Amino acid sequence: MMKFRFRRQGADPQREKLKQELFAFNKTVEHGFPNQPSALAFDPELRIMAIGTRTGAVKIYGAPGVEFTGLHRDTATVTQMLFLPGQGCLLTLLDDSSLHLWEIVPRNCCARLEEAHSFQPTSRPGSDGASGPPCLARVTVVLLVAEGSMAALGTESGSIFFLDMPTLKLLEGQTLSPDEVLQSVPGDYRCGKALGPVEALQGHLRDPTKMLIGYSRGLLVIWNLAAQCAHRVFLGNQQLESLCWERSGGTLVSSHSDGSYAVWSADTGGSPAVQPTIATMPYGPFPCKAINKILWRSCVSGDHFIIFSGGMPRASYGDRHCVSVLRAETLVTLDFTSRIIDFFTVHSSQLEDEFDEPQALAVLLEEELVVLDLQTPGWPALPAPYLAPLHSSAITCSAHVANVPAKLWARLVSAGEQQSPQPAPTALSWPITGGRNLAQEPLQRGLLLTGHEDGTVRFWDASGVALRLLYKLSTASLFQTDCDHSDSLAQAAEDDWPPFRKVGCFDPYSDDPRLGVQKVALCKYTAHMVVAGTAGQVLVLELSDMPSEQVVSVASVDLLQDREGFTWKGHERLSPRTGPLPWPAGFQPRVLVQCLPPAAVTAVTLHAEWSLVAFGTSHGFGLFDYQRKSPVLSRCTLHPNDSLAMEGPLSRVKSLKKSLRQSFRRIRKSRVSGKKRTVIANSKLQEANAQLAEQACPHDMEVTPVQRRIEPRSADDSLSGVVRCLYFADTFLRDATHHGPTMWAGTNSGSVFAYALEVPVATAGGEKRPERAVEAVLGKEVQLMHRAPVVAIAVLDGRGRPLPEPYEASRDLAQAPDMQGGHAVLIASEEQFKVFTLPKVSAKTKFKLTAHEGCRVRKVALATFASVACEDYTETGLACLTNLGDVHIFSVPGLRPQVHYPCIRKEDISGIASCVFTRHGQGFYLISPSEFERFSLSARNITEPLCSLDISWPHDTAHTSSSEESEKSLRTVAEEEARTRTILIR
């Protein structure tokens, strides 16, 4: 009689506690440039900058490492932002005319950017007429007046309303209507026409009782807030776009829709000013576009800066995005590649200073931030320590390298410095320096590699909060493209007038889409690298500290193996340049391997210790010995019905007959398979197994997750031959007593090929192996039952741990793998995870990831999780991202579910496709074309900002709302003790 012993239900408390010490989900940092920026603000006292977006996000930046992020409740566009100087408070205006006040609020020795108050104007008068609140039309502009105690709201109707700060309560009885302003205007100027919306509001720097008002019709009024009357009137007759008040208050400058600007003298004359002292159209006389914003900045030398955006001739340069900088006789037209959002100057903010003396000009564009040094001749651009435009060319792939050796790091930094020489020691440093970064130096250096559409690979310092560009590798110079021709055209255009100057690095156009980088792999110990592209090019590079001139060897690998009946209909391969080519210091190409047909490379892996690189496309995979520069192996994985694999990504040719034939074939097969499943389900054996499972289930300790039925896939599905993953391992494949080098390949149809490799062994103390040829013999071939695409392959040693990377074990950089116990291979498909024993390749453990209907595995990685309580305790887990955006962690090799977290929205297909896991439980994914979001699955390994900011609290706190009396009392105590307080920001 067979006896069963069941464990009691309930979770193991010790295991649950250990899970909390190992795993925790945090979305910590956003790297890159904010998506869809719409507003810009700068606090000259705290030296911090704010950027608002069209999705309602607010991001504040100071010195490198000082970052805040807030999000409005409603998804609305931020149209304007204003800092309360020195207070760490930010006022935002949305396109729905609502205002929101943000504050830095301390929370448990850290601080967050939180919304303190909001104001939503009424869209229509109250039903009872006079008793209802006044109706506010759309708010067009906001200004802080009376030293920040009030906010003036200019509206589309021409009225100006006032709000109390910081409560954002409407001050009744202080509304300034257009009729009051028109009383100070001559009768002939009125002509029965309205003044139009309030286009601009400007405050006087030295006299807080004066406010400059600009109406759309062109009327300018200096309004005295104390006396409630017009101090000075300027009768402009051009549609107004922007206003600026000179520092002393004696001069005004206005810009207009016809591309002109006017300078007005703000003397104490009683009669209205009819004509400006200066009126000019900088790029006339032909019709020009509007000057959207203009700034006037005075200098000690006696001259001044006039900086404005727009104003370009409509017919010739109406599509240019330009900011013009004029000083004395010097005019520079800054030409950008994306739309201008806003700009500001970093200048003196002290009231006692007589001149502005601007130091830098910051221009926020739709795709990047550019800061120019106005104190250095030539006005060069400053390298930004954050807000890097990751998408300067569209990102096509990414990879992460953890624990980068110090030697390699120094060599990369040196190569990057030679690419872009540092400015002179007397040049201006980064001007946005608010706050202090208190975070410790990272213990380990991490690299984020991004491949781009233009054939470049960028190396980013991903060790801390902000991504910093270290080095850029370009592969386009190896091939014959049209880039030289376009450069000559751009150079010729610079000699024309206006004096255009290309600024910024955002370049959305690629000379040739075939240059796009699809896969990258880097060996951090030998500085060898592989870059694979869209046209089947596989480039093996080596890091060099000195420039060189050399010939790049070219080899071809035919993956079709002369199969008949296949015709490539896609793009042609890239033509490499011939002869010796100059290469700067950095990664220099050693050999170019061209796959035939020239389809996009879908998988690549590198083993620098064996000098081997493996690559795969939609047609097959190949193995190349880059030491001997000769191919070792090529294998075609195409099914006879893989017609789509022949067309290529750039081809739109498709046979309608074949498509219909394949569709009907799938329908017939699904009907047949459905009938077979019905017969099997009714068998007595199936019923007995079901009853046994139902009896055992209630007594299990852990409840088995609900698993959906996996539908078998047809063998002739399109693109079934796509190689999804490649893997090198030193393991047991031929027998259980002899281990050696192996190569594994997984395809889209669930096929796994394992090859035993004969690699010559290097002599003791030698770096390179002998020059004998490498041999490859097919050892095993596995076909998964349901033909699900193979996402990843990994070999586990006798202790169930993944094998170390090349050179880690031989250089005592990692624990040597256990070669005594039996090895196992983990094969992760889109449907399930399965562990097979080696060398017999018999199934040992499996888990079907079937928590939800339609769930598919998208990304998989083995990660090491360290305990928070015990520094010496670590576990290896299998991190998995599904097409629903959920992240799961499984134990290895038991494949038991540990935890799972919702990470990415399931609608964000590009974000899921771009996800990259790190070796220590973190991950990166694109939340927009220009931003990576970093998340952590490890309770111990978390990257987050830690900084301090000195905030001067205002003298008067009487306006604090009654709902925040506790915070009011805390602030009062703080004011009595000191004028400033240091806030720790995490």
LOROKE-870941 format. One record per residue (C-alpha): residue in one letter; z, x, y. Coordinates in steps of 0.2 Angstrom, whole numbers, padded with zeros to 4 digits, always signed. Layout:
residues N
aZXY;...
END
This chain:
residues 986
m+0000+0000+0000;m-0005+0007+0017;k+0008+0008+0031;f+0004+0008+0049;r+0016+0015+0062;f+0014+0008+0080;r+0021+0014+0096;r+0030+0003+0108;q+0020-0004+0123;g+0024+0004+0139;a+0019+0019+0149;d+0027+0036+0146;p+0038+0039+0161;q+0037+0058+0160;r+0018+0057+0159;e+0017+0045+0174;k+0028+0057+0184;l+0017+0071+0180;k+0002+0061+0185;q+0010+0059+0202;e+0013+0078+0204;l-0005+0082+0199;f-0016+0068+0206;a-0017+0060+0223;f-0032+0053+0233;n-0034+0058+0251;k-0049+0057+0262;t-0044+0072+0273;v-0058+0079+0284;e-0075+0074+0291;h-0086+0089+0294;g-0102+0089+0304;f-0108+0080+0319;p-0103+0061+0322;n-0117+0049+0317;q-0125+0039+0331;p-0114+0045+0346;s-0114+0034+0361;a-0101+0040+0374;l-0093+0056+0379;a-0077+0060+0389;f-0068+0076+0394;d-0050+0079+0400;p-0050+0094+0411;e-0031+0096+0411;l-0029+0096+0392;r-0046+0103+0389;i-0050+0090+0375;m-0066+0081+0372;a-0069+0063+0365;i-0085+0056+0357;g-0088+0038+0353;t-0101+0031+0341;r-0111+0015+0339;t-0100+0011+0324;g-0084+0010+0334;a-0077+0027+0329;v-0068+0038+0341;k-0066+0057+0338;i-0056+0069+0349;y-0058+0088+0348;g-0049+0102+0356;a-0048+0120+0350;p-0054+0123+0333;g-0043+0114+0321;v-0037+0101+0333;e-0045+0084+0328;f-0041+0066+0329;t-0050+0051+0323;g-0049+0033+0327;l-0059+0017+0322;h-0060+0001+0332;r-0057-0015+0322;d-0074-0022+0326;t-0090-0013+0323;a-0096-0012+0341;t-0104+0002+0351;v-0092+0013+0362;t-0101+0013+0379;q-0089+0022+0390;m-0073+0032+0388;l-0060+0039+0400;f-0045+0050+0398;l-0029+0047+0407;p-0028+0065+0413;g-0014+0075+0405;q-0007+0060+0395;g-0017+0061+0379;c-0022+0043+0381;l-0040+0037+0380;l-0048+0021+0387;t-0063+0015+0378;l-0076+0001+0383;l-0086-0007+0370;d-0102-0016+0371;d-0093-0033+0369;s-0084-0029+0386;s-0068-0026+0377;l-0056-0012+0382;h-0045-0002+0371;l-0031+0010+0375;w-0028+0024+0362;e-0013+0035+0361;i-0007+0050+0351;v+0008+0042+0343;p+0021+0054+0333;r+0024+0048+0315;n+0036+0058+0304;c+0033+0076+0312;c+0014+0072+0313;a+0004+0061+0325;r-0011+0049+0324;l-0023+0042+0336;e-0018+0024+0337;e-0023+0009+0347;a-0009+0004+0359;h-0017-0010+0369;s-0033-0020+0371;f-0041-0032+0383;q-0054-0045+0379;p-0061-0053+0394;t-0065-0072+0394;s-0083-0076+0392;r-0082-0093+0401;p-0069-0101+0413;g-0055-0111+0407;s-0057-0130+0404;d-0046-0134+0418;g-0055-0125+0431;a-0043-0116+0443;s-0029-0114+0431;g-0039-0105+0419;p-0041-0086+0419;p-0055-0079+0430;c-0072-0077+0421;l-0078-0059+0418;a-0096-0056+0415;r-0102-0041+0405;v-0092-0026+0410;t-0104-0012+0415;v-0093+0002+0421;v-0074+0007+0421;l-0065+0018+0433;l-0047+0024+0434;v-0040+0022+0451;a-0023+0024+0460;e-0019+0039+0451;g-0022+0031+0434;s-0011+0016+0437;m-0025+0004+0438;a-0043+0002+0430;a-0057-0005+0440;l-0070-0015+0430;g-0087-0016+0437;t-0097-0031+0430;e-0115-0037+0428;s-0111-0051+0441;g-0107-0038+0455;s-0088-0042+0455;i-0075-0029+0452;f-0059-0034+0443;f-0043-0023+0441;l-0032-0021+0426;d-0014-0014+0425;m-0012+0002+0416;p-0006+0005+0403;t-0003-0013+0398;l-0022-0018+0401;k-0016-0034+0409;l-0028-0042+0422;l-0021-0041+0440;e-0025-0058+0448;g-0029-0060+0466;q-0036-0042+0467;t-0054-0046+0462;l-0067-0039+0474;s-0082-0050+0474;p-0100-0046+0481;d-0097-0058+0495;e-0083-0048+0502;v-0094-0032+0502;l-0109-0041+0510;q-0098-0045+0525;s-0099-0027+0530;v-0118-0026+0527;p-0131-0030+0541;g-0139-0047+0540;d-0157-0040+0538;y-0151-0030+0523;r-0145-0046+0514;c-0162-0055+0515;g-0154-0068+0503;k-0155-0056+0488;a-0140-0052+0477;l-0133-0034+0476;g-0135-0034+0457;p-0123-0027+0444;v-0111-0014+0448;e-0120+0002+0441;a-0108+0016+0446;l-0089+0018+0451;q-0083+0035+0457;g-0065+0040+0463;h-0061+0052+0477;l-0053+0067+0471;r-0042+0070+0486;d-0039+0052+0492;p-0034+0040+0478;t-0036+0025+0490;k-0055+0027+0491;m-0067+0021+0478;l-0086+0023+0479;i-0096+0008+0473;g-0114+0008+0468;y-0124-0008+0466;s-0140-0009+0456;r-0150-0014+0472;g-0146+0002+0479;l-0131-0002+0491;l-0117+0011+0491;v-0100+0007+0498;i-0084+0017+0500;w-0070+0004+0498;n-0053+0007+0504;l-0041+0000+0491;a-0026+0000+0502;a-0034-0009+0517;q-0045-0020+0506;c-0060-0016+0517;a-0076-0006+0517;h-0074+0011+0524;r-0092+0016+0524;v-0109+0008+0519;f-0125+0016+0514;l-0140+0005+0514;g-0151+0012+0499;n-0167+0003+0495;q-0171+0011+0477;q-0164+0004+0461;l-0148+0014+0458;e-0145+0023+0441;s-0130+0035+0445;l-0118+0042+0458;c-0108+0057+0461;w-0095+0062+0474;e-0094+0080+0480;r-0077+0088+0478;s-0072+0087+0497;g-0078+0069+0498;g-0090+0074+0513;t-0106+0072+0502;l-0113+0059+0490;v-0128+0060+0479;s-0137+0045+0471;s-0150+0045+0458;h-0163+0031+0456;s-0175+0023+0444;d-0191+0031+0451;g-0186+0048+0447;s-0178+0053+0464;y-0161+0057+0470;a-0154+0056+0488;v-0140+0065+0497;w-0129+0055+0509;s-0117+0062+0522;a-0100+0053+0521;d-0094+0056+0538;t-0084+0044+0548;g-0098+0035+0557;g-0095+0017+0560;s-0113+0010+0558;p-0120+0009+0541;a-0131+0024+0535;v-0149+0019+0533;q-0157+0035+0528;p-0150+0049+0517;t-0150+0067+0523;i-0160+0073+0508;a-0172+0062+0498;t-0183+0071+0485;m-0192+0068+0468;p-0190+0084+0459;y-0205+0081+0447;g-0216+0071+0458;p-0227+0065+0466;f-0234+0056+0451;p-0223+0042+0444;c-0207+0048+0435;k-0194+0041+0424;a-0177+0037+0430;i-0164+0050+0433;n-0150+0042+0422;k-0136+0053+0428;i-0133+0066+0441;l-0119+0079+0445;w-0115+0089+0461;r-0104+0105+0458;s-0100+0116+0472;c-0098+0135+0471;v-0088+0149+0480;s-0104+0158+0484;g-0109+0143+0496;d-0123+0136+0485;h-0121+0122+0473;f-0127+0115+0456;i-0137+0099+0454;i-0138+0094+0436;f-0147+0078+0431;s-0155+0070+0415;g-0172+0062+0415;g-0184+0062+0430;m-0199+0068+0420;p-0217+0063+0424;r-0221+0048+0415;a-0239+0052+0410;s-0236+0070+0405;y-0218+0072+0399;g-0212+0054+0397;d-0207+0057+0379;r-0196+0073+0383;h-0177+0073+0382;c-0172+0084+0397;v-0158+0090+0407;s-0162+0099+0423;v-0151+0112+0431;l-0154+0117+0449;r-0145+0131+0459;a-0152+0137+0475;e-0170+0142+0470;t-0167+0142+0452;l-0173+0127+0441;v-0172+0126+0422;t-0177+0111+0413;l-0168+0111+0396;d-0179+0103+0383;f-0170+0095+0368;t-0177+0087+0352;s-0166+0072+0352;r-0160+0058+0365;i-0147+0063+0378;i-0131+0053+0377;d-0121+0061+0391;f-0115+0077+0399;f-0101+0085+0409;t-0096+0101+0417;v-0080+0111+0413;h-0074+0116+0431;s-0058+0118+0441;s-0047+0103+0441;q-0034+0109+0452;l-0032+0099+0468;e-0029+0114+0479;d-0045+0122+0474;e-0059+0120+0487;f-0074+0123+0475;d-0078+0116+0458;e-0085+0133+0452;p-0092+0126+0435;q-0090+0137+0420;a-0100+0127+0407;l-0111+0113+0404;a-0109+0102+0389;v-0123+0090+0384;l-0120+0077+0370;l-0136+0073+0361;e-0140+0060+0348;e-0140+0074+0335;e-0130+0089+0341;l-0119+0095+0355;v-0125+0110+0366;v-0113+0120+0378;l-0121+0132+0390;d-0112+0146+0399;l-0115+0144+0418;q-0107+0160+0422;t-0118+0171+0413;p-0136+0175+0419;g-0149+0165+0410;w-0136+0152+0405;p-0136+0155+0387;a-0129+0143+0374;l-0112+0145+0366;p-0110+0145+0348;a-0099+0130+0343;p-0084+0132+0332;y-0086+0114+0325;l-0097+0099+0327;a-0111+0109+0318;p-0127+0099+0316;l-0128+0101+0297;h-0144+0091+0297;s-0153+0102+0309;s-0166+0100+0295;a-0163+0086+0283;i-0151+0091+0269;t-0159+0090+0252;c-0145+0097+0241;s-0128+0105+0242;a-0116+0116+0231;h-0099+0122+0233;v-0092+0140+0228;a-0074+0142+0227;n-0063+0157+0228;v-0076+0168+0236;p-0071+0187+0234;a-0067+0195+0251;k-0081+0208+0249;l-0094+0195+0247;w-0087+0185+0262;a-0087+0200+0273;r-0105+0204+0269;l-0110+0186+0273;v-0102+0187+0289;s-0110+0203+0294;a-0127+0196+0289;g-0124+0181+0299;e-0119+0191+0315;q-0135+0201+0313;q-0145+0185+0313;s-0137+0179+0329;p-0129+0193+0340;q-0113+0189+0348;p-0113+0187+0367;a-0107+0200+0378;p-0088+0203+0380;t-0088+0196+0398;a-0097+0180+0393;l-0087+0163+0392;s-0078+0159+0377;w-0078+0141+0370;p-0072+0130+0384;i-0064+0116+0375;t-0047+0124+0370;g-0035+0110+0371;g-0020+0111+0358;r-0015+0124+0346;n-0020+0126+0328;l-0004+0128+0318;a-0012+0128+0301;q-0010+0144+0290;e-0024+0154+0285;p-0032+0147+0269;l-0027+0156+0253;q-0044+0155+0246;r-0061+0156+0254;g-0073+0142+0250;l-0092+0141+0253;l-0102+0125+0255;l-0121+0129+0253;t-0133+0116+0260;g-0152+0116+0255;h-0164+0109+0268;e-0181+0102+0270;d-0188+0116+0279;g-0184+0129+0265;t-0168+0135+0272;v-0151+0137+0264;r-0135+0137+0275;f-0119+0145+0271;w-0104+0136+0278;d-0086+0141+0279;a-0077+0126+0270;s-0060+0134+0269;g-0052+0124+0283;v-0054+0109+0293;a-0070+0113+0302;l-0086+0119+0294;r-0092+0135+0302;l-0109+0142+0299;l-0109+0160+0292;y-0126+0164+0287;k-0144+0155+0286;l-0156+0160+0273;s-0175+0155+0276;t-0187+0155+0261;a-0202+0149+0272;s-0208+0167+0277;l-0212+0170+0259;f-0226+0157+0259;q-0241+0154+0269;t-0237+0139+0281;d-0242+0133+0298;c-0226+0139+0306;d-0234+0153+0315;h-0247+0142+0323;s-0234+0130+0330;d-0224+0144+0337;s-0238+0150+0347;l-0241+0133+0354;a-0223+0131+0359;q-0224+0148+0368;a-0240+0143+0377;a-0231+0128+0383;e-0217+0137+0391;d-0228+0145+0404;d-0232+0128+0412;w-0223+0118+0425;p-0209+0111+0423;p-0201+0127+0417;f-0196+0120+0400;r-0183+0129+0390;k-0181+0124+0371;v-0162+0122+0368;g-0153+0117+0352;c-0156+0119+0334;f-0160+0101+0328;d-0178+0101+0321;p-0182+0085+0311;y-0199+0091+0307;s-0204+0102+0292;d-0220+0112+0292;d-0222+0108+0274;p-0212+0096+0263;r-0215+0108+0248;l-0203+0120+0256;g-0188+0108+0253;v-0174+0116+0243;q-0169+0105+0228;k-0156+0116+0219;v-0146+0132+0223;a-0135+0143+0212;l-0124+0158+0217;c-0115+0171+0208;k-0101+0176+0219;y-0097+0192+0209;t-0114+0200+0210;a-0121+0191+0225;h-0136+0185+0215;m-0144+0169+0220;v-0157+0156+0214;v-0166+0144+0226;a-0177+0131+0218;g-0189+0120+0228;t-0200+0105+0228;a-0216+0113+0223;g-0208+0121+0207;q-0204+0137+0216;v-0189+0146+0209;l-0183+0161+0219;v-0171+0174+0213;l-0163+0184+0228;e-0150+0198+0230;l-0139+0201+0245;s-0143+0217+0254;d-0134+0224+0269;m-0149+0233+0276;p-0166+0227+0281;s-0180+0231+0270;e-0199+0229+0267;q-0204+0226+0249;v-0216+0216+0238;v-0210+0201+0229;s-0215+0200+0211;v-0223+0183+0206;a-0223+0176+0189;s-0228+0159+0182;v-0221+0148+0168;d-0232+0134+0161;l-0220+0121+0155;l-0234+0110+0148;q-0239+0123+0136;d-0257+0119+0137;r-0255+0101+0132;e-0271+0091+0132;g-0273+0075+0140;f-0261+0078+0155;t-0268+0080+0173;w-0256+0084+0187;k-0259+0072+0202;g-0246+0079+0214;h-0245+0092+0227;e-0252+0110+0225;r-0240+0125+0223;l-0236+0135+0238;s-0246+0151+0240;p-0235+0167+0242;r-0239+0180+0255;t-0246+0196+0248;g-0242+0214+0251;p-0225+0221+0258;l-0215+0209+0268;p-0201+0213+0280;w-0184+0206+0276;p-0169+0206+0287;a-0151+0210+0281;g-0145+0196+0270;f-0152+0188+0254;q-0169+0196+0250;p-0180+0189+0236;r-0183+0200+0221;v-0194+0188+0210;l-0203+0172+0212;v-0205+0161+0197;q-0218+0147+0199;c-0217+0132+0187;l-0233+0124+0181;p-0236+0110+0185;p-0228+0113+0202;a-0216+0098+0201;a-0199+0098+0210;v-0185+0108+0201;t-0172+0096+0194;a-0159+0108+0187;v-0156+0126+0188;t-0142+0138+0182;l-0139+0157+0184;h-0130+0169+0172;a-0129+0186+0182;e-0121+0195+0168;w-0136+0192+0156;s-0148+0193+0171;l-0155+0176+0166;v-0160+0160+0175;a-0164+0143+0168;f-0174+0130+0177;g-0180+0113+0173;t-0192+0100+0180;s-0199+0083+0175;h-0210+0091+0162;g-0198+0103+0154;f-0187+0118+0156;g-0189+0137+0156;l-0179+0153+0154;f-0183+0168+0164;d-0176+0186+0163;y-0176+0192+0181;q-0171+0210+0176;r-0187+0213+0166;k-0196+0200+0177;s-0203+0191+0162;p-0202+0173+0155;v-0191+0171+0139;l-0194+0153+0134;s-0203+0137+0140;r-0201+0120+0132;c-0210+0104+0136;t-0199+0088+0136;l-0213+0076+0140;h-0215+0060+0130;p-0233+0055+0127;n-0230+0039+0139;d-0223+0049+0153;s-0237+0045+0165;l-0226+0045+0180;a-0221+0063+0177;m-0239+0068+0180;e-0240+0060+0198;g-0227+0070+0207;p-0216+0064+0221;l-0229+0065+0235;s-0242+0055+0225;r-0245+0037+0227;v-0257+0035+0212;k-0252+0023+0198;s-0261+0014+0185;l-0258-0004+0185;k-0264-0006+0167;k-0251+0006+0161;s-0237-0002+0171;l-0241-0019+0163;r-0243-0012+0146;q-0226-0003+0147;s-0218-0019+0154;f-0224-0030+0140;r-0219-0016+0127;r-0201-0016+0134;i-0200-0035+0133;r-0205-0035+0115;k-0193-0021+0110;s-0179-0030+0119;r-0182-0046+0110;v-0183-0037+0093;s-0167-0027+0097;g-0158-0043+0102;k-0162-0051+0085;k-0156-0036+0076;r-0140-0036+0085;t-0137-0055+0081;v-0139-0052+0062;i-0127-0037+0062;a-0114-0046+0072;n-0114-0060+0059;s-0111-0048+0045;k-0095-0049+0035;l-0092-0031+0038;q-0092-0033+0057;e-0081-0048+0056;a-0068-0038+0046;n-0068-0024+0058;a-0066-0036+0072;q-0051-0044+0064;l-0043-0027+0061;a-0045-0022+0079;e-0037-0038+0085;q-0022-0035+0074;a-0020-0017+0079;c-0023-0019+0098;p-0006-0028+0103;h+0004-0014+0096;d-0005+0001+0104;m+0005+0010+0118;e-0010+0011+0130;v-0021-0004+0132;t-0039+0000+0129;p-0050-0003+0144;v-0063-0017+0142;q-0080-0009+0137;r-0096-0017+0140;r-0111-0016+0127;i-0122-0002+0130;e-0140-0007+0129;p-0151+0005+0120;r-0165+0013+0130;s-0183+0014+0125;a-0190+0031+0121;d-0205+0029+0131;d-0196+0025+0148;s-0205+0033+0163;l-0198+0051+0167;s-0189+0052+0151;g-0193+0071+0150;v-0184+0075+0167;v-0171+0089+0164;r-0155+0084+0171;c-0143+0099+0167;l-0144+0117+0161;y-0129+0127+0155;f-0125+0145+0148;a-0111+0148+0136;d-0105+0162+0125;t-0100+0151+0110;f-0102+0147+0091;l-0119+0140+0088;r-0126+0147+0072;d-0110+0149+0062;a-0091+0148+0064;t-0089+0167+0063;h-0101+0174+0075;h-0102+0169+0093;g-0115+0174+0106;p-0125+0169+0121;t-0132+0151+0121;m-0142+0140+0133;w-0140+0121+0133;a-0152+0108+0141;g-0150+0090+0143;t-0164+0077+0148;n-0166+0060+0155;s-0169+0053+0138;g-0152+0058+0130;s-0159+0074+0121;v-0149+0090+0121;f-0157+0106+0116;a-0146+0121+0111;y-0154+0139+0110;a-0146+0154+0103;l-0150+0169+0114;e-0152+0188+0109;v-0146+0197+0124;p-0145+0216+0124;v-0127+0221+0128;a-0124+0233+0142;t-0116+0249+0138;a-0097+0252+0142;g-0095+0253+0161;g-0113+0249+0164;e-0118+0235+0176;k-0136+0232+0169;r-0141+0229+0151;p-0154+0238+0142;e-0172+0234+0145;r-0176+0226+0128;a-0183+0209+0128;v-0172+0193+0127;e-0175+0182+0113;a-0172+0163+0111;v-0171+0153+0095;l-0168+0134+0094;g-0151+0132+0086;k-0147+0113+0088;e-0156+0098+0094;v-0145+0082+0098;q-0152+0065+0102;l-0139+0053+0109;m-0140+0036+0101;h-0142+0026+0117;r-0154+0038+0125;a-0143+0039+0141;p-0147+0053+0153;v-0137+0068+0150;v-0128+0072+0167;a-0118+0088+0162;i-0114+0099+0147;a-0099+0111+0145;v-0091+0121+0131;l-0073+0121+0128;d-0064+0135+0119;g-0051+0135+0106;r-0037+0129+0118;g-0048+0115+0125;r-0052+0124+0141;p-0069+0127+0149;l-0076+0144+0148;p-0074+0156+0163;e-0089+0160+0174;p-0099+0175+0171;y-0090+0192+0175;e-0073+0183+0177;a-0067+0187+0159;s-0075+0205+0159;r-0067+0209+0176;d-0050+0202+0172;l-0052+0189+0185;a-0048+0174+0173;q-0040+0172+0157;a-0051+0176+0142;p-0057+0162+0132;d-0050+0158+0115;m-0062+0164+0102;q-0051+0161+0087;g-0050+0142+0086;g-0065+0131+0085;h-0075+0128+0100;a-0082+0111+0106;v-0095+0105+0118;l-0093+0091+0130;i-0108+0081+0133;a-0107+0069+0148;s-0121+0055+0149;e-0123+0041+0161;e-0115+0030+0148;q-0101+0039+0140;f-0092+0056+0137;k-0093+0064+0120;v-0085+0079+0112;f-0093+0088+0098;t-0086+0102+0087;l-0096+0118+0086;p-0105+0124+0077;k-0107+0109+0066;v-0110+0097+0081;s-0100+0083+0073;a-0093+0069+0084;k-0074+0072+0088;t-0069+0061+0103;k-0079+0050+0114;f-0075+0038+0129;k-0087+0024+0135;l-0085+0023+0154;t-0087+0004+0154;a-0074-0003+0166;h-0087-0013+0176;e-0103-0021+0171;g-0117-0009+0177;c-0106+0006+0178;r-0116+0022+0177;v-0110+0040+0178;r-0118+0049+0193;k-0108+0066+0195;v-0097+0075+0183;a-0086+0091+0185;l-0072+0100+0177;a-0058+0104+0189;t-0041+0112+0188;f-0026+0102+0195;a-0010+0111+0200;s+0007+0103+0200;v+0016+0101+0216;a+0033+0103+0208;c+0029+0117+0197;e+0017+0131+0204;d+0013+0138+0187;y+0008+0122+0178;t-0010+0117+0179;e-0021+0105+0169;t-0040+0104+0167;g-0047+0087+0171;l-0064+0079+0170;a-0069+0072+0187;c-0082+0058+0187;l-0090+0048+0200;t-0099+0032+0196;n-0113+0022+0204;l-0100+0010+0210;g-0092+0024+0221;d-0076+0025+0210;v-0069+0042+0205;h-0061+0044+0188;i-0051+0058+0180;f-0050+0061+0162;s-0040+0073+0151;v-0049+0087+0142;p-0053+0088+0128;g-0044+0071+0123;l-0054+0061+0136;r-0040+0050+0140;p-0041+0041+0157;q-0028+0048+0169;v-0031+0040+0186;h-0046+0032+0196;y-0048+0029+0214;p-0061+0019+0225;c-0070+0033+0235;i-0087+0029+0241;r-0094+0012+0245;k-0106+0006+0231;e-0119+0002+0244;d-0119+0020+0250;i-0132+0026+0238;s-0136+0042+0247;g-0117+0046+0248;i-0115+0045+0230;a-0130+0055+0226;s-0124+0069+0238;c-0107+0071+0231;v-0101+0088+0226;f-0085+0092+0216;t-0075+0108+0219;r-0066+0118+0205;h-0049+0113+0212;g-0050+0094+0213;q-0059+0091+0230;g-0076+0084+0234;f-0089+0083+0248;y-0101+0069+0251;l-0112+0063+0265;i-0106+0048+0275;s-0121+0050+0286;p-0136+0061+0288;s-0125+0073+0299;e-0108+0072+0291;f-0099+0077+0276;e-0083+0069+0272;r-0070+0079+0262;f-0059+0070+0249;s-0045+0077+0238;l-0040+0072+0220;s-0027+0085+0219;a-0009+0081+0225;r-0007+0100+0229;n-0024+0105+0236;i-0026+0095+0252;t-0036+0101+0267;e-0030+0092+0283;p-0028+0097+0302;l-0011+0103+0308;c-0010+0107+0326;s+0000+0104+0342;l-0004+0097+0359;d+0006+0098+0375;i+0006+0081+0383;s+0013+0077+0401;w+0020+0060+0401;p+0018+0050+0418;h+0033+0048+0430;d+0033+0029+0429;t+0035+0020+0413;a+0039+0003+0420;h+0023-0005+0414;t+0027-0002+0396;s+0025-0019+0387;s+0041-0028+0381;s+0034-0027+0363;e+0037-0008+0363;e+0054-0007+0370;s+0059+0006+0356;e+0045+0017+0361;k+0049+0015+0379;s+0067+0021+0377;l+0061+0036+0367;r+0049+0041+0381;t+0063+0038+0394;v+0074+0050+0385;a+0060+0063+0383;e+0056+0062+0402;e+0074+0065+0407;e+0074+0081+0396;a+0057+0088+0399;r+0041+0084+0407;t+0031+0089+0392;r+0033+0087+0374;t+0025+0096+0359;i+0018+0084+0346;l+0014+0090+0329;i-0003+0083+0323;r-0008+0082+0305;
END
